[in-house]
């Protein structure tokens, strides 16, 4: 049991330590109903297209920040720079546009940070969109998508007291694309061997 706990602690630390900026269950077997009033972000990638419902009604700060970044073209041509099987895929670092900055992938952001916005009932379940950060109130542009239930990352779970990540959206179409991304071979620092690029991200 002690060894299992240590493995979990190491996995969570590896995913989010690189960020210097900073439950509602998702139906992952098919398309899901979209709550009225919530925008849809469409991500076209070199692996295919997926769509995310953004919970702007429940999480106006976090989801609103993400929506505005998408609308501005911020995520276009960025890469998924960290992929961990049976855990999550992470992107949103503008440094990933430049292969010469590879040693700094995972440290970039939008230049501003937002306060944490933890909402009762929004949990890091499979298919949920969550804010990557390096500590309290350090969220910026980096995000991750859970490929399994990672409840230890929830604000009200004591499993990871120093690793809390606000959920602000969910996959409503293309979870098979997320599963394809998380299955690719990776190299050092969990970087995909073959780049997975967000060719464009728009608000539907």
Secondary structure as GFF3:
##gff-version 3
##sequence-region A 1 204
A	DSSP	alpha_helix	2	16	.	.	.	ID=ss1
A	DSSP	beta_strand	40	45	.	.	.	ID=ss2
A	DSSP	beta_strand	48	54	.	.	.	ID=ss3
A	DSSP	alpha_helix	60	71	.	.	.	ID=ss4
A	DSSP	beta_strand	78	79	.	.	.	ID=ss5
A	DSSP	beta_strand	82	84	.	.	.	ID=ss6
A	DSSP	beta_strand	88	91	.	.	.	ID=ss7
A	DSSP	three_ten_helix	94	97	.	.	.	ID=ss8
A	DSSP	three_ten_helix	99	104	.	.	.	ID=ss9
A	DSSP	beta_strand	128	131	.	.	.	ID=ss10
A	DSSP	beta_strand	143	146	.	.	.	ID=ss11
A	DSSP	three_ten_helix	151	153	.	.	.	ID=ss12
A	DSSP	three_ten_helix	158	160	.	.	.	ID=ss13
A	DSSP	beta_strand	167	173	.	.	.	ID=ss14
A	DSSP	alpha_helix	175	182	.	.	.	ID=ss15
A	DSSP	three_ten_helix	188	190	.	.	.	ID=ss16
A	DSSP	beta_strand	197	203	.	.	.	ID=ss17
###
